[in-house]
Amino acid sequence: MTELLQLRARLAATPPAVYSALTEATALTTWLAEYADISLPQRRFEFWGRYTPQGARGRQRLLEAERDRLLKFAWTLDGKATTAEIRLAPDGRDGTELTVVQDGAPTLEELMAPTGRRDGLHSLHTFWGLAIAGLAEYVEGRELTPKCDFGPDRAAEIRIEVTVGAPADEVFESLIDPVRIGRWFGWEAEVEPRLGGRMTLGADGRIFEFEPGRKLAYGDGEMVVRWELAESGGGTRLTFVQSGFEPGELDNAAQHEAGWLAGIAELKRMHELGERWQPLTTELPADPER
């Protein structure tokens, strides 16, 4: 079984600016893909490389493009033909309401109990969450979050380094307060903020390093998550590492990396926008009549 993946976001840039970011190859290779070949008059729209799920060239085909309003393309994943549609509309505040719809996405049951590889259709939720975050950062002129490595020779370990425009003690609180975690990660984690306490954010286990404002590490001995924080120019240099993936689980590591990157991008937004912050992306319910 499959279902529609439907996401909505509001970007602080006009529809023409967002459309240009989606349809110009130079822009696309800045915020999304390793490579791109785009010519709308010649009906070409392709992106590929290590930052794209199953990133061989030739998997996309332009179906429809309407300036400043619509981009629709076919995308083959896991040997199946799917369709992705991106719609843009003015939001009435000099911004853009963006909607992404793609068919072929796994059901919730399949997401929770995957079979086979995770670097194709199974990665759509995390891929699009990160893609929208990167697009927002690009058109809004903010520092770009690193891209996810979906390449076949990627590292088994996930390692992410970003700078957050907030003091380290504030960022640390967002890693141990379940309510704050729910804001940037999407759901509240179980946290007992002390050495030996339980934590369930990305890995289930006990906290074995706990230095407020500096370090947090937890896990079960096999899967381990580590956060390190350092003051940097009035902000925080945040380093995230997740280890424990086996060499044969590189697609699983890639799917998790995309999810972490999207979450960390939201963590940055939450701290840097302050009271103006709202979640960037909302997942819409499937529309059976679509």
C-alpha positions as CSV (number, residue, x, y, z in Angstrom):
1,M,0.0,0.0,0.0
2,T,1.1,3.6,-0.6
3,E,-0.3,7.0,0.2
4,L,0.1,10.7,-0.7
5,L,2.8,12.6,1.1
6,Q,1.4,16.2,1.5
7,L,3.4,19.0,3.1
8,R,2.8,22.7,3.5
9,A,5.2,25.4,4.4
10,R,5.3,29.2,4.5
11,L,8.4,30.9,3.2
12,A,9.4,34.5,3.8
13,A,10.0,35.2,0.1
14,T,7.8,36.0,-2.9
15,P,6.5,33.2,-5.3
16,P,8.8,34.5,-8.1
17,A,11.9,34.2,-5.8
18,V,10.8,30.7,-4.7
19,Y,10.1,29.6,-8.3
20,S,13.5,30.8,-9.4
21,A,15.2,28.8,-6.6
22,L,13.3,25.7,-7.8
23,T,13.9,26.0,-11.5
24,E,17.4,27.4,-11.9
25,A,20.2,24.8,-11.9
26,T,22.7,27.0,-10.1
27,A,20.2,27.6,-7.2
28,L,19.2,24.0,-7.0
29,T,22.8,22.8,-6.7
30,T,23.3,25.3,-3.9
31,W,20.4,24.3,-1.6
32,L,19.3,20.8,-2.7
33,A,21.4,18.6,-5.1
34,E,24.9,17.8,-6.1
35,Y,24.0,18.2,-9.8
36,A,21.1,19.6,-11.8
37,D,20.2,20.0,-15.5
38,I,17.2,22.3,-16.0
39,S,15.7,23.8,-19.2
40,L,12.0,24.3,-18.9
41,P,11.5,25.3,-22.6
42,Q,13.2,22.0,-23.5
43,R,11.2,20.1,-20.9
44,R,14.2,19.2,-18.8
45,F,14.2,19.0,-15.0
46,E,16.7,16.7,-13.4
47,F,18.7,16.7,-10.2
48,W,21.0,13.9,-9.0
49,G,24.1,13.0,-7.1
50,R,24.9,12.0,-3.5
51,Y,22.4,14.4,-1.9
52,T,19.5,12.9,-3.7
53,P,17.7,9.6,-2.8
54,Q,18.9,6.9,-5.2
55,G,20.8,9.7,-6.9
56,A,21.5,8.3,-10.4
57,R,20.8,10.7,-13.2
58,G,17.7,10.2,-15.4
59,R,15.1,9.6,-12.6
60,Q,13.1,12.8,-13.1
61,R,11.0,14.0,-16.0
62,L,9.3,17.4,-16.2
63,L,5.5,17.1,-16.6
64,E,4.3,20.6,-16.1
65,A,5.6,24.0,-15.2
66,E,3.7,27.3,-14.7
67,R,5.8,30.3,-13.8
68,D,5.6,31.3,-10.1
69,R,2.8,28.8,-9.5
70,L,3.5,25.1,-10.3
71,L,6.3,22.6,-10.9
72,K,5.3,19.0,-11.5
73,F,7.7,16.1,-12.3
74,A,7.9,12.4,-12.5
75,W,10.4,10.7,-10.2
76,T,11.3,7.0,-10.3
77,L,12.2,5.5,-6.9
78,D,12.6,1.9,-6.0
79,G,11.8,1.1,-9.6
80,K,8.3,2.7,-9.3
81,A,7.1,5.8,-11.1
82,T,5.9,8.5,-8.8
83,T,4.7,12.1,-9.3
84,A,5.9,15.1,-7.3
85,E,4.0,18.4,-7.4
86,I,5.1,21.7,-5.9
87,R,2.5,24.5,-5.8
88,L,3.2,28.1,-4.9
89,A,0.7,30.8,-3.8
90,P,1.1,34.3,-2.3
91,D,0.4,34.2,1.5
92,G,-0.8,37.8,1.7
93,R,2.3,38.9,3.7
94,D,4.9,39.1,0.9
95,G,5.6,35.5,1.4
96,T,4.8,32.2,-0.2
97,E,2.6,29.2,0.8
98,L,4.3,26.2,-0.7
99,T,2.6,22.8,-1.0
100,V,4.4,19.6,-1.9
101,V,2.5,16.5,-2.9
102,Q,4.1,13.2,-3.9
103,D,2.4,9.8,-4.4
104,G,3.9,6.5,-3.6
105,A,4.9,7.3,-0.1
106,P,4.9,4.4,2.5
107,T,2.0,4.1,4.9
108,L,2.5,4.7,8.6
109,E,2.7,1.0,9.2
110,E,5.4,0.6,6.6
111,L,7.4,3.5,8.0
112,M,7.3,1.9,11.5
113,A,8.2,-1.6,10.2
114,P,10.2,-1.1,7.0
115,T,11.1,-3.9,4.7
116,G,14.0,-3.6,2.2
117,R,16.0,-0.5,1.6
118,R,15.3,2.9,3.1
119,D,17.0,5.2,0.6
120,G,14.1,5.5,-1.9
121,L,10.4,5.8,-1.2
122,H,11.0,5.2,2.5
123,S,13.1,8.3,2.7
124,L,10.5,10.7,1.2
125,H,9.2,12.2,4.5
126,T,12.7,13.0,5.8
127,F,14.0,14.1,2.3
128,W,11.2,16.6,1.7
129,G,11.4,17.9,5.3
130,L,15.1,18.7,4.8
131,A,14.5,20.0,1.2
132,I,11.9,22.5,2.3
133,A,14.2,23.6,5.2
134,G,17.0,24.2,2.7
135,L,14.8,26.0,0.3
136,A,13.5,28.3,3.0
137,E,17.1,29.0,4.2
138,Y,18.2,29.8,0.6
139,V,15.3,32.2,-0.3
140,E,15.4,33.9,3.1
141,G,19.1,34.5,3.0
142,R,20.0,32.4,6.0
143,E,23.0,30.0,6.5
144,L,22.3,26.7,4.8
145,T,22.0,23.5,6.8
146,P,24.3,20.8,5.5
147,K,22.8,18.4,2.9
148,C,22.2,14.7,3.6
149,D,24.5,12.2,2.0
150,F,22.5,9.4,0.3
151,G,25.6,8.1,-1.6
152,P,26.4,4.4,-1.6
153,D,29.8,5.0,0.0
154,R,28.6,7.4,2.8
155,A,29.9,6.9,6.3
156,A,28.0,4.7,8.7
157,E,28.3,7.4,11.3
158,I,26.1,10.5,11.2
159,R,28.0,13.7,11.9
160,I,26.5,17.2,11.7
161,E,28.0,20.5,12.5
162,V,26.0,23.8,12.5
163,T,26.1,27.2,14.2
164,V,23.0,28.2,16.1
165,G,22.5,31.9,16.8
166,A,21.8,31.5,20.5
167,P,23.9,31.0,23.7
168,A,25.0,27.4,24.4
169,D,23.0,27.1,27.6
170,E,19.8,28.0,25.8
171,V,20.5,25.5,23.0
172,F,21.3,22.9,25.6
173,E,17.9,23.4,27.3
174,S,16.3,22.7,23.9
175,L,18.0,19.3,23.9
176,I,16.8,18.2,27.4
177,D,13.3,19.9,27.8
178,P,10.7,17.6,26.3
179,V,8.4,20.5,25.4
180,R,11.1,22.3,23.5
181,I,12.1,19.1,21.8
182,G,8.6,18.7,20.7
183,R,8.7,22.1,19.1
184,W,11.8,21.4,16.9
185,F,11.8,17.7,16.6
186,G,8.1,17.1,16.1
187,W,7.3,15.1,19.2
188,E,8.3,15.1,22.8
189,A,11.0,12.8,23.9
190,E,11.3,11.1,27.3
191,V,14.1,12.8,29.2
192,E,15.5,12.4,32.7
193,P,18.1,15.2,32.6
194,R,20.9,13.8,34.8
195,L,23.7,11.2,34.6
196,G,22.1,7.8,34.4
197,G,18.7,9.2,33.4
198,R,16.7,7.8,30.5
199,M,16.5,9.5,27.1
200,T,14.6,8.6,23.9
201,L,15.6,11.2,21.4
202,G,16.9,9.3,18.3
203,A,18.2,6.5,20.5
204,D,16.8,4.8,23.6
205,G,19.1,4.5,26.5
206,R,20.8,6.1,29.5
207,I,22.6,9.4,29.7
208,F,26.3,8.8,30.3
209,E,27.7,12.3,29.7
210,F,25.8,15.3,31.0
211,E,27.5,18.7,31.2
212,P,24.9,21.6,30.9
213,G,25.8,23.9,28.1
214,R,28.6,21.6,26.8
215,K,27.9,17.9,26.4
216,L,25.1,15.4,26.3
217,A,25.5,11.7,25.3
218,Y,23.2,8.8,25.7
219,G,22.4,5.4,24.2
220,D,22.2,1.7,24.8
221,G,25.9,0.8,24.1
222,E,25.1,-0.1,20.5
223,M,23.3,3.0,19.2
224,V,24.8,6.2,20.7
225,V,23.9,9.9,20.3
226,R,26.3,12.6,21.3
227,W,25.8,16.4,21.3
228,E,28.7,18.8,21.9
229,L,28.2,22.6,22.2
230,A,30.8,25.4,22.2
231,E,30.3,29.1,22.4
232,S,31.2,30.7,19.0
233,G,30.9,34.4,18.2
234,G,27.9,35.0,20.4
235,G,26.3,31.8,19.1
236,T,26.8,28.1,19.6
237,R,28.8,25.7,17.5
238,L,26.7,22.5,17.7
239,T,28.2,19.1,16.8
240,F,25.9,16.1,16.6
241,V,27.1,12.5,16.2
242,Q,25.1,9.3,16.0
243,S,27.0,6.0,15.8
244,G,26.0,2.4,15.9
245,F,24.8,1.7,12.3
246,E,26.2,-1.4,10.7
247,P,28.2,-1.2,7.4
248,G,25.1,-2.9,5.7
249,E,22.8,-0.2,7.0
250,L,24.1,2.8,5.1
251,D,20.6,3.5,3.6
252,N,19.2,3.5,7.1
253,A,21.9,5.9,8.3
254,A,21.0,8.2,5.3
255,Q,17.3,8.2,6.2
256,H,18.1,9.1,9.8
257,E,20.6,11.7,8.8
258,A,18.0,13.5,6.6
259,G,15.6,13.5,9.6
260,W,18.2,14.8,12.0
261,L,19.2,17.5,9.6
262,A,15.6,18.7,9.1
263,G,15.1,18.7,12.9
264,I,18.4,20.6,13.5
265,A,17.4,23.1,10.8
266,E,14.2,23.7,12.8
267,L,16.2,24.0,16.1
268,K,18.2,26.8,14.4
269,R,15.0,28.5,13.2
270,M,13.4,28.3,16.6
271,H,16.3,30.0,18.4
272,E,17.1,32.5,15.7
273,L,13.5,33.7,15.1
274,G,12.5,33.8,18.7
275,E,8.9,34.9,19.2
276,R,8.3,35.0,15.4
277,W,9.0,31.3,15.2
278,Q,6.4,28.9,13.9
279,P,7.0,25.4,12.6
280,L,8.1,25.6,9.0
281,T,6.4,22.5,7.7
282,T,3.0,21.0,8.3
283,E,2.0,17.5,7.1
284,L,-1.4,17.5,5.6
285,P,-3.9,14.6,5.8
286,A,-4.2,12.4,2.7
287,D,-7.0,13.5,0.4
288,P,-8.6,10.4,-1.1
289,E,-10.3,12.5,-3.8
290,R,-7.1,14.0,-5.1
